Structures are given as C-alpha cells and as structure tokens.
C-alpha cells in the first residue's frame, strides 16, 4: 500500500514538472540566467536538468502534503504495525 501512495504522489508530480519545464523554459533562456550579478556558468542542459528536478521536488512535496492532510486522524494516530 505504501508503494501505491508514493506513485499517487510521484506520477502527477512528474507530469507537472514536465509541463512546468516546457512553460518556464519556453520563456526563459538558460544562457541569460544570472546568480548574484554573475553568469550562472552552467551549461543549458545542466540548467534544464536542475530546473526539472527542482520542479519535481516542489510538486512532490505539495502532493505529499496533500495526501498527508487527506488522511483521517485515526490512521495518523494509530501505532505503526
């Protein structure tokens, strides 16, 4: 059951990360990104990859929090089996 819950979180988060990657990098050129006034110094592919994983992590956290808050209190407060 635990693996199924993780898939409820990870699969939609993956799809959202894909959509966000397309939307954000259609508008933002990774070569133009700066950090503290200096060029980022990473390749475009590295920025795309880091962006994808950041989007996936944020979407996973949101999905996990939603699933946690949807659980009944009795299930959360019962001792682990």
mmCIF file of the N, C-alpha and C atoms, coordinates in Angstrom:
data_MODEL
# 
_entry.id   MODEL 
# 
loop_
_atom_site.group_PDB 
_atom_site.id 
_atom_site.type_symbol 
_atom_site.label_atom_id 
_atom_site.label_alt_id 
_atom_site.label_comp_id 
_atom_site.label_asym_id 
_atom_site.label_entity_id 
_atom_site.label_seq_id 
_atom_site.pdbx_PDB_ins_code 
_atom_site.Cartn_x 
_atom_site.Cartn_y 
_atom_site.Cartn_z 
_atom_site.occupancy 
_atom_site.B_iso_or_equiv 
_atom_site.pdbx_formal_charge 
_atom_site.auth_seq_id 
_atom_site.auth_comp_id 
_atom_site.auth_asym_id 
_atom_site.auth_atom_id 
_atom_site.pdbx_PDB_model_num 
ATOM 1   N N  . UNK A 1 1  ? 0.822  -1.194 0.000   1.00 0.00 ? 1  UNK A N  1 
ATOM 2   C CA . UNK A 1 1  ? 0.000  0.000  0.000   1.00 0.00 ? 1  UNK A CA 1 
ATOM 3   C C  . UNK A 1 1  ? 0.866  1.257  0.000   1.00 0.00 ? 1  UNK A C  1 
ATOM 4   N N  . UNK A 1 2  ? 2.007  1.210  0.689   1.00 0.00 ? 2  UNK A N  1 
ATOM 5   C CA . UNK A 1 2  ? 2.897  2.374  0.748   1.00 0.00 ? 2  UNK A CA 1 
ATOM 6   C C  . UNK A 1 2  ? 3.454  2.721  -0.637  1.00 0.00 ? 2  UNK A C  1 
ATOM 7   N N  . UNK A 1 3  ? 3.809  1.713  -1.424  1.00 0.00 ? 3  UNK A N  1 
ATOM 8   C CA . UNK A 1 3  ? 4.322  1.971  -2.772  1.00 0.00 ? 3  UNK A CA 1 
ATOM 9   C C  . UNK A 1 3  ? 3.248  2.627  -3.641  1.00 0.00 ? 3  UNK A C  1 
ATOM 10  N N  . UNK A 1 4  ? 2.024  2.211  -3.468  1.00 0.00 ? 4  UNK A N  1 
ATOM 11  C CA . UNK A 1 4  ? 0.928  2.803  -4.238  1.00 0.00 ? 4  UNK A CA 1 
ATOM 12  C C  . UNK A 1 4  ? 0.750  4.279  -3.870  1.00 0.00 ? 4  UNK A C  1 
ATOM 13  N N  . UNK A 1 5  ? 0.867  4.598  -2.606  1.00 0.00 ? 5  UNK A N  1 
ATOM 14  C CA . UNK A 1 5  ? 0.746  6.007  -2.189  1.00 0.00 ? 5  UNK A CA 1 
ATOM 15  C C  . UNK A 1 5  ? 1.863  6.851  -2.789  1.00 0.00 ? 5  UNK A C  1 
ATOM 16  N N  . UNK A 1 6  ? 3.080  6.303  -2.832  1.00 0.00 ? 6  UNK A N  1 
ATOM 17  C CA . UNK A 1 6  ? 4.182  7.044  -3.440  1.00 0.00 ? 6  UNK A CA 1 
ATOM 18  C C  . UNK A 1 6  ? 3.923  7.291  -4.922  1.00 0.00 ? 6  UNK A C  1 
ATOM 19  N N  . UNK A 1 7  ? 3.324  6.322  -5.591  1.00 0.00 ? 7  UNK A N  1 
ATOM 20  C CA . UNK A 1 7  ? 3.019  6.516  -7.016  1.00 0.00 ? 7  UNK A CA 1 
ATOM 21  C C  . UNK A 1 7  ? 1.907  7.545  -7.193  1.00 0.00 ? 7  UNK A C  1 
ATOM 22  N N  . UNK A 1 8  ? 0.973  7.634  -6.245  1.00 0.00 ? 8  UNK A N  1 
ATOM 23  C CA . UNK A 1 8  ? -0.066 8.670  -6.288  1.00 0.00 ? 8  UNK A CA 1 
ATOM 24  C C  . UNK A 1 8  ? 0.572  10.051 -6.207  1.00 0.00 ? 8  UNK A C  1 
ATOM 25  N N  . UNK A 1 9  ? 1.700  10.137 -5.560  1.00 0.00 ? 9  UNK A N  1 
ATOM 26  C CA . UNK A 1 9  ? 2.394  11.418 -5.407  1.00 0.00 ? 9  UNK A CA 1 
ATOM 27  C C  . UNK A 1 9  ? 3.359  11.666 -6.572  1.00 0.00 ? 9  UNK A C  1 
ATOM 28  N N  . UNK A 1 10 ? 4.205  10.688 -6.878  1.00 0.00 ? 10 UNK A N  1 
ATOM 29  C CA . UNK A 1 10 ? 5.295  10.896 -7.823  1.00 0.00 ? 10 UNK A CA 1 
ATOM 30  C C  . UNK A 1 10 ? 4.854  11.042 -9.277  1.00 0.00 ? 10 UNK A C  1 
ATOM 31  N N  . UNK A 1 11 ? 3.860  10.261 -9.711  1.00 0.00 ? 11 UNK A N  1 
ATOM 32  C CA . UNK A 1 11 ? 3.465  10.329 -11.118 1.00 0.00 ? 11 UNK A CA 1 
ATOM 33  C C  . UNK A 1 11 ? 2.839  11.675 -11.488 1.00 0.00 ? 11 UNK A C  1 
ATOM 34  N N  . UNK A 1 12 ? 1.850  12.179 -10.742 1.00 0.00 ? 12 UNK A N  1 
ATOM 35  C CA . UNK A 1 12 ? 1.339  13.514 -11.085 1.00 0.00 ? 12 UNK A CA 1 
ATOM 36  C C  . UNK A 1 12 ? 2.403  14.603 -10.929 1.00 0.00 ? 12 UNK A C  1 
ATOM 37  N N  . UNK A 1 13 ? 3.293  14.457 -9.953  1.00 0.00 ? 13 UNK A N  1 
ATOM 38  C CA . UNK A 1 13 ? 4.360  15.435 -9.773  1.00 0.00 ? 13 UNK A CA 1 
ATOM 39  C C  . UNK A 1 13 ? 5.303  15.423 -10.977 1.00 0.00 ? 13 UNK A C  1 
ATOM 40  N N  . UNK A 1 14 ? 5.578  14.247 -11.517 1.00 0.00 ? 14 UNK A N  1 
ATOM 41  C CA . UNK A 1 14 ? 6.415  14.130 -12.704 1.00 0.00 ? 14 UNK A CA 1 
ATOM 42  C C  . UNK A 1 14 ? 5.767  14.835 -13.891 1.00 0.00 ? 14 UNK A C  1 
ATOM 43  N N  . UNK A 1 15 ? 4.471  14.595 -14.086 1.00 0.00 ? 15 UNK A N  1 
ATOM 44  C CA . UNK A 1 15 ? 3.767  15.232 -15.194 1.00 0.00 ? 15 UNK A CA 1 
ATOM 45  C C  . UNK A 1 15 ? 3.739  16.750 -15.036 1.00 0.00 ? 15 UNK A C  1 
ATOM 46  N N  . UNK A 1 16 ? 3.529  17.229 -13.818 1.00 0.00 ? 16 UNK A N  1 
ATOM 47  C CA . UNK A 1 16 ? 3.538  18.662 -13.566 1.00 0.00 ? 16 UNK A CA 1 
ATOM 48  C C  . UNK A 1 16 ? 4.927  19.244 -13.811 1.00 0.00 ? 16 UNK A C  1 
ATOM 49  N N  . UNK A 1 17 ? 5.970  18.548 -13.394 1.00 0.00 ? 17 UNK A N  1 
ATOM 50  C CA . UNK A 1 17 ? 7.337  19.018 -13.626 1.00 0.00 ? 17 UNK A CA 1 
ATOM 51  C C  . UNK A 1 17 ? 7.631  19.110 -15.118 1.00 0.00 ? 17 UNK A C  1 
ATOM 52  N N  . UNK A 1 18 ? 7.143  18.155 -15.890 1.00 0.00 ? 18 UNK A N  1 
ATOM 53  C CA . UNK A 1 18 ? 7.322  18.204 -17.350 1.00 0.00 ? 18 UNK A CA 1 
ATOM 54  C C  . UNK A 1 18 ? 6.639  19.434 -17.934 1.00 0.00 ? 18 UNK A C  1 
ATOM 55  N N  . UNK A 1 19 ? 5.415  19.686 -17.512 1.00 0.00 ? 19 UNK A N  1 
ATOM 56  C CA . UNK A 1 19 ? 4.676  20.841 -18.022 1.00 0.00 ? 19 UNK A CA 1 
ATOM 57  C C  . UNK A 1 19 ? 5.347  22.149 -17.602 1.00 0.00 ? 19 UNK A C  1 
ATOM 58  N N  . UNK A 1 20 ? 5.778  22.239 -16.361 1.00 0.00 ? 20 UNK A N  1 
ATOM 59  C CA . UNK A 1 20 ? 6.447  23.448 -15.897 1.00 0.00 ? 20 UNK A CA 1 
ATOM 60  C C  . UNK A 1 20 ? 7.768  23.677 -16.626 1.00 0.00 ? 20 UNK A C  1 
ATOM 61  N N  . UNK A 1 21 ? 8.479  22.609 -16.899 1.00 0.00 ? 21 UNK A N  1 
ATOM 62  C CA . UNK A 1 21 ? 9.745  22.709 -17.637 1.00 0.00 ? 21 UNK A CA 1 
ATOM 63  C C  . UNK A 1 21 ? 9.509  23.327 -19.011 1.00 0.00 ? 21 UNK A C  1 
ATOM 64  N N  . UNK A 1 22 ? 8.489  22.843 -19.686 1.00 0.00 ? 22 UNK A N  1 
ATOM 65  C CA . UNK A 1 22 ? 8.168  23.369 -21.023 1.00 0.00 ? 22 UNK A CA 1 
ATOM 66  C C  . UNK A 1 22 ? 7.749  24.836 -20.929 1.00 0.00 ? 22 UNK A C  1 
ATOM 67  N N  . UNK A 1 23 ? 6.874  25.142 -19.990 1.00 0.00 ? 23 UNK A N  1 
ATOM 68  C CA . UNK A 1 23 ? 6.370  26.512 -19.872 1.00 0.00 ? 23 UNK A CA 1 
ATOM 69  C C  . UNK A 1 23 ? 7.460  27.507 -19.471 1.00 0.00 ? 23 UNK A C  1 
ATOM 70  N N  . UNK A 1 24 ? 8.234  27.166 -18.466 1.00 0.00 ? 24 UNK A N  1 
ATOM 71  C CA . UNK A 1 24 ? 9.248  28.101 -17.969 1.00 0.00 ? 24 UNK A CA 1 
ATOM 72  C C  . UNK A 1 24 ? 10.350 28.309 -19.000 1.00 0.00 ? 24 UNK A C  1 
ATOM 73  N N  . UNK A 1 25 ? 10.866 27.238 -19.560 1.00 0.00 ? 25 UNK A N  1 
ATOM 74  C CA . UNK A 1 25 ? 11.994 27.386 -20.461 1.00 0.00 ? 25 UNK A CA 1 
ATOM 75  C C  . UNK A 1 25 ? 11.584 27.741 -21.884 1.00 0.00 ? 25 UNK A C  1 
ATOM 76  N N  . UNK A 1 26 ? 10.294 27.846 -22.137 1.00 0.00 ? 26 UNK A N  1 
ATOM 77  C CA . UNK A 1 26 ? 9.841  28.459 -23.382 1.00 0.00 ? 26 UNK A CA 1 
ATOM 78  C C  . UNK A 1 26 ? 9.969  29.979 -23.274 1.00 0.00 ? 26 UNK A C  1 
ATOM 79  N N  . UNK A 1 27 ? 9.951  30.478 -22.047 1.00 0.00 ? 27 UNK A N  1 
ATOM 80  C CA . UNK A 1 27 ? 10.029 31.923 -21.817 1.00 0.00 ? 27 UNK A CA 1 
ATOM 81  C C  . UNK A 1 27 ? 11.399 32.390 -21.332 1.00 0.00 ? 27 UNK A C  1 
ATOM 82  N N  . UNK A 1 28 ? 12.170 31.495 -20.718 1.00 0.00 ? 28 UNK A N  1 
ATOM 83  C CA . UNK A 1 28 ? 13.450 31.861 -20.114 1.00 0.00 ? 28 UNK A CA 1 
ATOM 84  C C  . UNK A 1 28 ? 14.574 31.119 -20.834 1.00 0.00 ? 28 UNK A C  1 
ATOM 85  N N  . UNK A 1 29 ? 15.579 31.871 -21.244 1.00 0.00 ? 29 UNK A N  1 
ATOM 86  C CA . UNK A 1 29 ? 16.760 31.260 -21.860 1.00 0.00 ? 29 UNK A CA 1 
ATOM 87  C C  . UNK A 1 29 ? 17.788 30.973 -20.761 1.00 0.00 ? 29 UNK A C  1 
ATOM 88  N N  . UNK A 1 30 ? 18.181 29.705 -20.566 1.00 0.00 ? 30 UNK A N  1 
ATOM 89  C CA . UNK A 1 30 ? 19.140 29.391 -19.505 1.00 0.00 ? 30 UNK A CA 1 
ATOM 90  C C  . UNK A 1 30 ? 20.471 30.118 -19.657 1.00 0.00 ? 30 UNK A C  1 
ATOM 91  N N  . UNK A 1 31 ? 20.831 30.494 -20.873 1.00 0.00 ? 31 UNK A N  1 
ATOM 92  C CA . UNK A 1 31 ? 22.074 31.223 -21.077 1.00 0.00 ? 31 UNK A CA 1 
ATOM 93  C C  . UNK A 1 31 ? 22.030 32.634 -20.531 1.00 0.00 ? 31 UNK A C  1 
ATOM 94  N N  . UNK A 1 32 ? 20.846 33.178 -20.311 1.00 0.00 ? 32 UNK A N  1 
ATOM 95  C CA . UNK A 1 32 ? 20.691 34.547 -19.805 1.00 0.00 ? 32 UNK A CA 1 
ATOM 96  C C  . UNK A 1 32 ? 20.538 34.611 -18.292 1.00 0.00 ? 32 UNK A C  1 
ATOM 97  N N  . UNK A 1 33 ? 20.556 33.482 -17.614 1.00 0.00 ? 33 UNK A N  1 
ATOM 98  C CA . UNK A 1 33 ? 20.349 33.467 -16.166 1.00 0.00 ? 33 UNK A CA 1 
ATOM 99  C C  . UNK A 1 33 ? 21.594 33.957 -15.430 1.00 0.00 ? 33 UNK A C  1 
ATOM 100 N N  . UNK A 1 34 ? 21.360 34.742 -14.386 1.00 0.00 ? 34 UNK A N  1 
ATOM 101 C CA . UNK A 1 34 ? 22.443 35.265 -13.543 1.00 0.00 ? 34 UNK A CA 1 
ATOM 102 C C  . UNK A 1 34 ? 22.186 34.873 -12.094 1.00 0.00 ? 34 UNK A C  1 
ATOM 103 N N  . UNK A 1 35 ? 23.268 34.748 -11.339 1.00 0.00 ? 35 UNK A N  1 
ATOM 104 C CA . UNK A 1 35 ? 23.175 34.494 -9.910  1.00 0.00 ? 35 UNK A CA 1 
ATOM 105 C C  . UNK A 1 35 ? 24.101 35.482 -9.221  1.00 0.00 ? 35 UNK A C  1 
ATOM 106 N N  . UNK A 1 36 ? 23.507 36.368 -8.423  1.00 0.00 ? 36 UNK A N  1 
ATOM 107 C CA . UNK A 1 36 ? 24.243 37.406 -7.703  1.00 0.00 ? 36 UNK A CA 1 
ATOM 108 C C  . UNK A 1 36 ? 25.058 38.287 -8.649  1.00 0.00 ? 36 UNK A C  1 
ATOM 109 N N  . UNK A 1 37 ? 24.468 38.604 -9.784  1.00 0.00 ? 37 UNK A N  1 
ATOM 110 C CA . UNK A 1 37 ? 25.097 39.520 -10.719 1.00 0.00 ? 37 UNK A CA 1 
ATOM 111 C C  . UNK A 1 37 ? 26.087 38.899 -11.680 1.00 0.00 ? 37 UNK A C  1 
ATOM 112 N N  . UNK A 1 38 ? 26.331 37.611 -11.569 1.00 0.00 ? 38 UNK A N  1 
ATOM 113 C CA . UNK A 1 38 ? 27.275 36.931 -12.453 1.00 0.00 ? 38 UNK A CA 1 
ATOM 114 C C  . UNK A 1 38 ? 26.552 35.864 -13.259 1.00 0.00 ? 38 UNK A C  1 
ATOM 115 N N  . UNK A 1 39 ? 27.118 35.540 -14.440 1.00 0.00 ? 39 UNK A N  1 
ATOM 116 C CA . UNK A 1 39 ? 26.546 34.480 -15.255 1.00 0.00 ? 39 UNK A CA 1 
ATOM 117 C C  . UNK A 1 39 ? 26.550 33.174 -14.466 1.00 0.00 ? 39 UNK A C  1 
ATOM 118 N N  . UNK A 1 40 ? 25.554 32.343 -14.730 1.00 0.00 ? 40 UNK A N  1 
ATOM 119 C CA . UNK A 1 40 ? 25.382 31.109 -13.967 1.00 0.00 ? 40 UNK A CA 1 
ATOM 120 C C  . UNK A 1 40 ? 26.572 30.167 -14.131 1.00 0.00 ? 40 UNK A C  1 
ATOM 121 N N  . UNK A 1 41 ? 27.146 30.107 -15.302 1.00 0.00 ? 41 UNK A N  1 
ATOM 122 C CA . UNK A 1 41 ? 28.336 29.280 -15.518 1.00 0.00 ? 41 UNK A CA 1 
ATOM 123 C C  . UNK A 1 41 ? 28.036 27.807 -15.716 1.00 0.00 ? 41 UNK A C  1 
ATOM 124 N N  . UNK A 1 42 ? 26.785 27.452 -15.907 1.00 0.00 ? 42 UNK A N  1 
ATOM 125 C CA . UNK A 1 42 ? 26.411 26.058 -16.150 1.00 0.00 ? 42 UNK A CA 1 
ATOM 126 C C  . UNK A 1 42 ? 25.902 25.929 -17.577 1.00 0.00 ? 42 UNK A C  1 
ATOM 127 N N  . UNK A 1 43 ? 26.017 24.741 -18.115 1.00 0.00 ? 43 UNK A N  1 
ATOM 128 C CA . UNK A 1 43 ? 25.523 24.524 -19.473 1.00 0.00 ? 43 UNK A CA 1 
ATOM 129 C C  . UNK A 1 43 ? 23.995 24.593 -19.488 1.00 0.00 ? 43 UNK A C  1 
ATOM 130 N N  . UNK A 1 44 ? 23.448 24.780 -20.660 1.00 0.00 ? 44 UNK A N  1 
ATOM 131 C CA . UNK A 1 44 ? 21.987 24.822 -20.794 1.00 0.00 ? 44 UNK A CA 1 
ATOM 132 C C  . UNK A 1 44 ? 21.361 23.524 -20.316 1.00 0.00 ? 44 UNK A C  1 
ATOM 133 N N  . UNK A 1 45 ? 21.977 22.410 -20.682 1.00 0.00 ? 45 UNK A N  1 
ATOM 134 C CA . UNK A 1 45 ? 21.436 21.110 -20.284 1.00 0.00 ? 45 UNK A CA 1 
ATOM 135 C C  . UNK A 1 45 ? 21.448 20.948 -18.759 1.00 0.00 ? 45 UNK A C  1 
ATOM 136 N N  . UNK A 1 46 ? 22.473 21.455 -18.102 1.00 0.00 ? 46 UNK A N  1 
ATOM 137 C CA . UNK A 1 46 ? 22.535 21.381 -16.639 1.00 0.00 ? 46 UNK A CA 1 
ATOM 138 C C  . UNK A 1 46 ? 21.431 22.227 -16.006 1.00 0.00 ? 46 UNK A C  1 
ATOM 139 N N  . UNK A 1 47 ? 21.156 23.394 -16.583 1.00 0.00 ? 47 UNK A N  1 
ATOM 140 C CA . UNK A 1 47 ? 20.089 24.249 -16.057 1.00 0.00 ? 47 UNK A CA 1 
ATOM 141 C C  . UNK A 1 47 ? 18.732 23.594 -16.283 1.00 0.00 ? 47 UNK A C  1 
ATOM 142 N N  . UNK A 1 48 ? 18.529 23.011 -17.460 1.00 0.00 ? 48 UNK A N  1 
ATOM 143 C CA . UNK A 1 48 ? 17.267 22.309 -17.728 1.00 0.00 ? 48 UNK A CA 1 
ATOM 144 C C  . UNK A 1 48 ? 17.074 21.160 -16.737 1.00 0.00 ? 48 UNK A C  1 
ATOM 145 N N  . UNK A 1 49 ? 18.127 20.397 -16.501 1.00 0.00 ? 49 UNK A N  1 
ATOM 146 C CA . UNK A 1 49 ? 18.045 19.263 -15.590 1.00 0.00 ? 49 UNK A CA 1 
ATOM 147 C C  . UNK A 1 49 ? 17.770 19.710 -14.154 1.00 0.00 ? 49 UNK A C  1 
ATOM 148 N N  . UNK A 1 50 ? 18.517 20.714 -13.693 1.00 0.00 ? 50 UNK A N  1 
ATOM 149 C CA . UNK A 1 50 ? 18.308 21.219 -12.329 1.00 0.00 ? 50 UNK A CA 1 
ATOM 150 C C  . UNK A 1 50 ? 16.899 21.798 -12.180 1.00 0.00 ? 50 UNK A C  1 
ATOM 151 N N  . UNK A 1 51 ? 16.434 22.495 -13.199 1.00 0.00 ? 51 UNK A N  1 
ATOM 152 C CA . UNK A 1 51 ? 15.085 23.049 -13.160 1.00 0.00 ? 51 UNK A CA 1 
ATOM 153 C C  . UNK A 1 51 ? 14.034 21.962 -13.082 1.00 0.00 ? 51 UNK A C  1 
ATOM 154 N N  . UNK A 1 52 ? 14.198 20.915 -13.886 1.00 0.00 ? 52 UNK A N  1 
ATOM 155 C CA . UNK A 1 52 ? 13.236 19.817 -13.865 1.00 0.00 ? 52 UNK A CA 1 
ATOM 156 C C  . UNK A 1 52 ? 13.168 19.170 -12.486 1.00 0.00 ? 52 UNK A C  1 
ATOM 157 N N  . UNK A 1 53 ? 14.326 18.877 -11.906 1.00 0.00 ? 53 UNK A N  1 
ATOM 158 C CA . UNK A 1 53 ? 14.320 18.223 -10.599 1.00 0.00 ? 53 UNK A CA 1 
ATOM 159 C C  . UNK A 1 53 ? 13.810 19.149 -9.503  1.00 0.00 ? 53 UNK A C  1 
ATOM 160 N N  . UNK A 1 54 ? 14.058 20.438 -9.618  1.00 0.00 ? 54 UNK A N  1 
ATOM 161 C CA . UNK A 1 54 ? 13.504 21.382 -8.645  1.00 0.00 ? 54 UNK A CA 1 
ATOM 162 C C  . UNK A 1 54 ? 11.981 21.422 -8.754  1.00 0.00 ? 54 UNK A C  1 
ATOM 163 N N  . UNK A 1 55 ? 11.460 21.471 -9.975  1.00 0.00 ? 55 UNK A N  1 
ATOM 164 C CA . UNK A 1 55 ? 10.011 21.457 -10.170 1.00 0.00 ? 55 UNK A CA 1 
ATOM 165 C C  . UNK A 1 55 ? 9.412  20.152 -9.654  1.00 0.00 ? 55 UNK A C  1 
ATOM 166 N N  . UNK A 1 56 ? 10.086 19.038 -9.922  1.00 0.00 ? 56 UNK A N  1 
ATOM 167 C CA . UNK A 1 56 ? 9.582  17.733 -9.481  1.00 0.00 ? 56 UNK A CA 1 
ATOM 168 C C  . UNK A 1 56 ? 9.587  17.651 -7.954  1.00 0.00 ? 56 UNK A C  1 
ATOM 169 N N  . UNK A 1 57 ? 10.627 18.153 -7.330  1.00 0.00 ? 57 UNK A N  1 
ATOM 170 C CA . UNK A 1 57 ? 10.702 18.132 -5.866  1.00 0.00 ? 57 UNK A CA 1 
ATOM 171 C C  . UNK A 1 57 ? 9.591  18.969 -5.248  1.00 0.00 ? 57 UNK A C  1 
ATOM 172 N N  . UNK A 1 58 ? 9.370  20.161 -5.780  1.00 0.00 ? 58 UNK A N  1 
ATOM 173 C CA . UNK A 1 58 ? 8.311  21.022 -5.246  1.00 0.00 ? 58 UNK A CA 1 
ATOM 174 C C  . UNK A 1 58 ? 6.930  20.409 -5.444  1.00 0.00 ? 58 UNK A C  1 
ATOM 175 N N  . UNK A 1 59 ? 6.685  19.840 -6.613  1.00 0.00 ? 59 UNK A N  1 
ATOM 176 C CA . UNK A 1 59 ? 5.387  19.208 -6.869  1.00 0.00 ? 59 UNK A CA 1 
ATOM 177 C C  . UNK A 1 59 ? 5.207  17.967 -6.008  1.00 0.00 ? 59 UNK A C  1 
ATOM 178 N N  . UNK A 1 60 ? 6.284  17.215 -5.771  1.00 0.00 ? 60 UNK A N  1 
ATOM 179 C CA . UNK A 1 60 ? 6.213  16.039 -4.902  1.00 0.00 ? 60 UNK A CA 1 
ATOM 180 C C  . UNK A 1 60 ? 5.897  16.453 -3.468  1.00 0.00 ? 60 UNK A C  1 
ATOM 181 N N  . UNK A 1 61 ? 6.524  17.505 -2.995  1.00 0.00 ? 61 UNK A N  1 
ATOM 182 C CA . UNK A 1 61 ? 6.250  17.987 -1.637  1.00 0.00 ? 61 UNK A CA 1 
ATOM 183 C C  . UNK A 1 61 ? 4.794  18.429 -1.500  1.00 0.00 ? 61 UNK A C  1 
ATOM 184 N N  . UNK A 1 62 ? 4.282  19.124 -2.505  1.00 0.00 ? 62 UNK A N  1 
ATOM 185 C CA . UNK A 1 62 ? 2.886  19.562 -2.463  1.00 0.00 ? 62 UNK A CA 1 
ATOM 186 C C  . UNK A 1 62 ? 1.938  18.365 -2.473  1.00 0.00 ? 62 UNK A C  1 
ATOM 187 N N  . UNK A 1 63 ? 2.222  17.378 -3.302  1.00 0.00 ? 63 UNK A N  1 
ATOM 188 C CA . UNK A 1 63 ? 1.382  16.181 -3.362  1.00 0.00 ? 63 UNK A CA 1 
ATOM 189 C C  . UNK A 1 63 ? 1.439  15.370 -2.077  1.00 0.00 ? 63 UNK A C  1 
ATOM 190 N N  . UNK A 1 64 ? 2.621  15.253 -1.500  1.00 0.00 ? 64 UNK A N  1 
ATOM 191 C CA . UNK A 1 64 ? 2.763  14.502 -0.252  1.00 0.00 ? 64 UNK A CA 1 
ATOM 192 C C  . UNK A 1 64 ? 2.029  15.195 0.890   1.00 0.00 ? 64 UNK A C  1 
ATOM 193 N N  . UNK A 1 65 ? 2.119  16.507 0.939   1.00 0.00 ? 65 UNK A N  1 
ATOM 194 C CA . UNK A 1 65 ? 1.404  17.249 1.972   1.00 0.00 ? 65 UNK A CA 1 
ATOM 195 C C  . UNK A 1 65 ? -0.100 17.108 1.797   1.00 0.00 ? 65 UNK A C  1 
ATOM 196 N N  . UNK A 1 66 ? -0.571 17.162 0.568   1.00 0.00 ? 66 UNK A N  1 
ATOM 197 C CA . UNK A 1 66 ? -1.996 16.977 0.301   1.00 0.00 ? 66 UNK A CA 1 
ATOM 198 C C  . UNK A 1 66 ? -2.461 15.600 0.742   1.00 0.00 ? 66 UNK A C  1 
ATOM 199 N N  . UNK A 1 67 ? -1.688 14.565 0.408   1.00 0.00 ? 67 UNK A N  1 
ATOM 200 C CA . UNK A 1 67 ? -2.059 13.203 0.792   1.00 0.00 ? 67 UNK A CA 1 
ATOM 201 C C  . UNK A 1 67 ? -2.016 13.034 2.310   1.00 0.00 ? 67 UNK A C  1 
ATOM 202 N N  . UNK A 1 68 ? -1.050 13.644 2.962   1.00 0.00 ? 68 UNK A N  1 
ATOM 203 C CA . UNK A 1 68 ? -0.961 13.569 4.420   1.00 0.00 ? 68 UNK A CA 1 
ATOM 204 C C  . UNK A 1 68 ? -2.168 14.240 5.072   1.00 0.00 ? 68 UNK A C  1 
ATOM 205 N N  . UNK A 1 69 ? -2.547 15.403 4.577   1.00 0.00 ? 69 UNK A N  1 
ATOM 206 C CA . UNK A 1 69 ? -3.679 16.127 5.162   1.00 0.00 ? 69 UNK A CA 1 
ATOM 207 C C  . UNK A 1 69 ? -5.019 15.463 4.853   1.00 0.00 ? 69 UNK A C  1 
ATOM 208 N N  . UNK A 1 70 ? -5.070 14.627 3.837   1.00 0.00 ? 70 UNK A N  1 
ATOM 209 C CA . UNK A 1 70 ? -6.317 13.943 3.480   1.00 0.00 ? 70 UNK A CA 1 
ATOM 210 C C  . UNK A 1 70 ? -6.540 12.678 4.315   1.00 0.00 ? 70 UNK A C  1 
ATOM 211 N N  . UNK A 1 71 ? -5.508 12.218 5.022   1.00 0.00 ? 71 UNK A N  1 
ATOM 212 C CA . UNK A 1 71 ? -5.646 11.001 5.821   1.00 0.00 ? 71 UNK A CA 1 
ATOM 213 C C  . UNK A 1 71 ? -6.456 11.287 7.075   1.00 0.00 ? 71 UNK A C  1 
ATOM 214 N N  . UNK A 1 72 ? -7.275 10.321 7.496   1.00 0.00 ? 72 UNK A N  1 
ATOM 215 C CA . UNK A 1 72 ? -8.048 10.524 8.728   1.00 0.00 ? 72 UNK A CA 1 
ATOM 216 C C  . UNK A 1 72 ? -7.132 10.530 9.955   1.00 0.00 ? 72 UNK A C  1 
ATOM 217 N N  . UNK A 1 73 ? -7.557 11.244 10.985  1.00 0.00 ? 73 UNK A N  1 
ATOM 218 C CA . UNK A 1 73 ? -6.764 11.370 12.203  1.00 0.00 ? 73 UNK A CA 1 
ATOM 219 C C  . UNK A 1 73 ? -6.521 10.014 12.868  1.00 0.00 ? 73 UNK A C  1 
ATOM 220 N N  . UNK A 1 74 ? -7.510 9.132  12.816  1.00 0.00 ? 74 UNK A N  1 
ATOM 221 C CA . UNK A 1 74 ? -7.362 7.814  13.436  1.00 0.00 ? 74 UNK A CA 1 
ATOM 222 C C  . UNK A 1 74 ? -6.217 7.036  12.794  1.00 0.00 ? 74 UNK A C  1 
ATOM 223 N N  . UNK A 1 75 ? -6.049 7.175  11.499  1.00 0.00 ? 75 UNK A N  1 
ATOM 224 C CA . UNK A 1 75 ? -4.969 6.469  10.804  1.00 0.00 ? 75 UNK A CA 1 
ATOM 225 C C  . UNK A 1 75 ? -3.608 7.058  11.183  1.00 0.00 ? 75 UNK A C  1 
ATOM 226 N N  . UNK A 1 76 ? -3.530 8.365  11.346  1.00 0.00 ? 76 UNK A N  1 
ATOM 227 C CA . UNK A 1 76 ? -2.272 9.006  11.704  1.00 0.00 ? 76 UNK A CA 1 
ATOM 228 C C  . UNK A 1 76 ? -1.881 8.732  13.141  1.00 0.00 ? 76 UNK A C  1 
ATOM 229 N N  . UNK A 1 77 ? -2.850 8.629  14.025  1.00 0.00 ? 77 UNK A N  1 
ATOM 230 C CA . UNK A 1 77 ? -2.573 8.456  15.446  1.00 0.00 ? 77 UNK A CA 1 
ATOM 231 C C  . UNK A 1 77 ? -2.454 6.998  15.894  1.00 0.00 ? 77 UNK A C  1 
ATOM 232 N N  . UNK A 1 78 ? -2.774 6.057  15.023  1.00 0.00 ? 78 UNK A N  1 
ATOM 233 C CA . UNK A 1 78 ? -2.677 4.636  15.407  1.00 0.00 ? 78 UNK A CA 1 
ATOM 234 C C  . UNK A 1 78 ? -1.210 4.221  15.435  1.00 0.00 ? 78 UNK A C  1 
ATOM 235 N N  . UNK A 1 79 ? -0.847 3.273  16.315  1.00 0.00 ? 79 UNK A N  1 
ATOM 236 C CA . UNK A 1 79 ? 0.552  2.809  16.365  1.00 0.00 ? 79 UNK A CA 1 
ATOM 237 C C  . UNK A 1 79 ? 0.909  2.082  15.067  1.00 0.00 ? 79 UNK A C  1 
ATOM 238 N N  . UNK A 1 80 ? 2.169  2.201  14.701  1.00 0.00 ? 80 UNK A N  1 
ATOM 239 C CA . UNK A 1 80 ? 2.659  1.554  13.471  1.00 0.00 ? 80 UNK A CA 1 
ATOM 240 C C  . UNK A 1 80 ? 2.601  0.038  13.625  1.00 0.00 ? 80 UNK A C  1 
ATOM 241 N N  . UNK A 1 81 ? 2.224  -0.605 12.549  1.00 0.00 ? 81 UNK A N  1 
ATOM 242 C CA . UNK A 1 81 ? 2.147  -2.093 12.569  1.00 0.00 ? 81 UNK A CA 1 
ATOM 243 C C  . UNK A 1 81 ? 3.464  -2.716 12.237  1.00 0.00 ? 81 UNK A C  1 
# 
